[in-house]
Amino acid sequence: MKPSTCRRAVMALLALVAMASLAACQREPQPEWRLNDVSGHLPDLDFKLTDDNGKAVTGADYKGKVVLMYFGYTHCPDVCPLTLTQLHVVLDRLGAPADNVRILFVSVDPARDTPAVMHAYVNAFDKRAVGLVGSDTAVEALAKRYRSAFTREPDRGDGNYEVSHSSAIYFFDRNGKARLLATPSASQDDIVHDLHLLTSLQDRP
């Protein structure tokens, strides 16, 4: 992914995290997260898209699972495959609790990323990953909901183009509440640590 103004979206999210930390003393004690705590500052998991098996799904279909959501596309030359590889390693390190985790890979390139293409792509990285596709309008609305951003570069005339996009990874608990925010540069140790905590919060509001 080329450096672009999309980075500002991630910076804005991190600024939001900083403000959230100022109010932390007013809340009940929270787990000692190593990643960025966004509890109460981003909306619940909610969307209407199509999964990589061609089935219509919503955020409610993933209740009961810890969800890691990431916006990307299958033709991405670098950050998307690196992120999915990182998450695969993390889930393997997590062990048995990883059975209750799902990676949701939301395509920002619906023109090329059909359900079949997405299925082959995400399954090459991890069987717990699900590819999600939707109309331009649906994907743009979802990105806006989570303050993400993406920009499609001009077609070079042969159907090839790149999409600049934010690289934040959104963590939702089993109740669909936004909990954490990370970037692909986050350490595997920190992600594993926080996923252990997050999977243990299954019955908490």
C-alpha positions in Angstrom: 0.0 0.0 0.0 1.4 3.4 -0.9 1.7 6.1 1.8 -1.4 8.3 1.5 -3.7 10.6 3.2 -5.5 7.4 4.5 -2.8 7.4 7.3 -4.6 10.4 8.8 -7.6 8.2 9.5 -5.5 5.9 11.7 -3.9 9.0 13.4 -7.4 10.3 14.1 -8.3 7.0 15.7 -5.2 7.0 17.8 -6.0 10.6 18.9 -9.4 9.3 20.0 -7.7 6.6 22.0 -5.7 9.3 23.8 -8.8 11.2 24.8 -10.4 7.9 25.9 -7.5 7.3 28.3 -8.2 10.6 30.0 -11.6 9.4 31.0 -10.4 5.9 32.1 -10.3 6.9 35.8 -14.1 7.5 35.7 -14.9 4.0 34.6 -14.7 0.7 36.4 -11.3 -1.0 36.4 -10.6 -2.5 33.0 -8.2 -5.2 31.9 -4.6 -4.2 31.5 -4.6 -3.9 27.7 -1.4 -3.5 25.8 -3.2 -2.4 22.6 -5.2 0.8 22.3 -8.4 0.7 24.3 -11.4 2.1 22.4 -14.1 0.8 24.7 -17.2 3.0 24.4 -15.6 5.2 21.7 -16.4 3.2 18.6 -19.7 1.7 17.6 -20.8 -1.9 18.0 -20.1 -4.4 15.2 -22.9 -3.8 12.7 -23.1 -4.4 8.9 -25.0 -6.1 6.1 -22.6 -7.8 3.7 -22.0 -11.0 1.9 -19.5 -13.6 3.1 -17.1 -15.6 1.0 -19.6 -18.4 0.6 -22.1 -16.0 -1.0 -24.3 -15.9 2.2 -25.8 -12.6 3.4 -24.5 -11.9 6.9 -24.7 -9.2 9.5 -22.7 -8.2 12.5 -25.1 -10.2 14.7 -24.0 -13.4 13.0 -20.7 -13.1 14.8 -22.0 -12.6 18.3 -20.4 -15.1 20.6 -17.0 -14.7 18.8 -14.2 -12.3 19.3 -13.8 -10.5 16.0 -10.8 -8.9 14.4 -12.0 -6.7 11.5 -9.6 -5.4 8.8 -10.3 -3.4 5.6 -8.2 -4.5 2.6 -8.3 -6.2 -0.8 -6.9 -9.3 -2.5 -4.7 -7.5 -5.0 -3.0 -5.6 -2.2 0.8 -5.9 -2.8 2.0 -5.7 0.8 0.2 -4.7 4.0 -2.8 -7.0 3.5 -0.9 -10.3 3.1 1.5 -9.2 5.9 -1.4 -8.4 8.2 -3.2 -11.7 7.5 0.0 -13.6 8.0 0.5 -11.8 11.3 -3.0 -12.6 12.5 -2.6 -16.3 11.5 0.6 -16.6 13.6 -1.1 -14.8 16.5 -4.1 -17.2 16.5 -1.9 -20.2 16.3 0.0 -18.9 19.3 -3.2 -18.2 21.1 -4.1 -21.9 21.2 -7.5 -23.3 22.0 -9.2 -19.8 22.6 -8.5 -19.0 18.9 -11.5 -21.3 18.1 -13.7 -18.5 19.4 -12.0 -15.8 17.2 -12.9 -14.8 13.7 -10.9 -12.5 11.3 -13.3 -10.5 9.1 -11.5 -9.3 6.0 -13.7 -6.6 4.4 -12.9 -5.9 0.8 -12.5 -2.2 -0.3 -12.4 -3.5 -3.9 -15.8 -5.1 -4.6 -15.3 -4.8 -8.4 -12.6 -7.5 -8.4 -13.2 -9.2 -5.0 -16.0 -11.6 -5.6 -17.0 -14.1 -2.9 -15.2 -16.9 -4.7 -12.0 -14.8 -5.0 -12.2 -13.8 -1.3 -12.8 -17.4 -0.2 -9.6 -18.6 -1.9 -7.6 -15.7 -0.6 -8.5 -15.6 3.0 -8.4 -19.4 3.4 -4.9 -19.4 2.1 -4.0 -17.5 5.3 -6.3 -18.9 8.0 -9.4 -21.1 8.2 -10.8 -18.7 10.8 -10.8 -15.8 8.4 -13.9 -14.8 6.6 -14.0 -12.6 3.5 -16.8 -10.0 3.3 -17.9 -8.2 0.2 -20.6 -5.6 -0.5 -21.7 -2.8 -2.8 -19.6 0.4 -3.0 -22.2 2.1 -0.9 -22.3 -0.6 1.8 -18.5 -0.8 2.1 -18.1 3.0 2.1 -20.7 3.3 4.9 -19.0 0.6 7.0 -15.6 2.3 6.6 -17.1 5.6 7.6 -18.8 4.0 10.6 -15.4 3.0 11.9 -13.5 6.1 10.8 -11.5 4.2 8.2 -10.7 5.5 4.8 -9.7 4.2 1.3 -9.1 5.6 -2.1 -9.0 3.7 -5.4 -6.2 4.8 -7.7 -6.9 5.4 -11.4 -7.1 2.3 -13.6 -4.0 1.9 -15.6 -6.0 0.8 -18.6 -5.5 -3.0 -18.2 -7.9 -3.4 -15.2 -5.0 -3.1 -12.7 -5.1 -0.5 -10.0 -4.2 -0.2 -6.4 -6.3 0.9 -3.4 -4.8 3.0 -0.7 -6.5 2.2 2.6 -6.2 2.6 6.3 -4.5 -0.3 8.1 -6.2 -0.4 11.5 -7.3 -3.7 13.0 -10.5 -3.5 15.0 -11.1 -5.8 17.9 -14.6 -6.6 19.1 -15.7 -8.7 22.1 -18.2 -11.5 22.0 -21.0 -9.1 22.4 -20.0 -7.1 19.4 -18.6 -4.2 21.4 -15.5 -2.4 20.0 -12.7 -2.9 22.5 -9.3 -2.4 20.9 -7.5 -0.9 18.0 -4.1 -2.0 16.6 -2.0 -1.5 13.5 -0.1 -4.2 11.6 3.1 -3.0 13.4 1.8 -4.1 16.8 3.9 -6.8 18.4 2.6 -10.4 18.3 3.2 -10.7 22.0 0.9 -7.7 22.7 -1.9 -9.0 20.4 -1.7 -12.5 21.9 -1.8 -11.0 25.4 -4.8 -8.9 24.7 -6.6 -11.7 22.9 -6.2 -14.0 25.9 -7.9 -11.2 28.0 -10.5 -10.5 25.4 -11.6 -14.2 25.0 -11.9 -14.4 28.8 -14.5 -11.6 28.8 -17.2 -13.8 27.1 -19.9 -13.2 29.7 -19.2 -9.6 30.5 -21.3 -6.7 29.1 
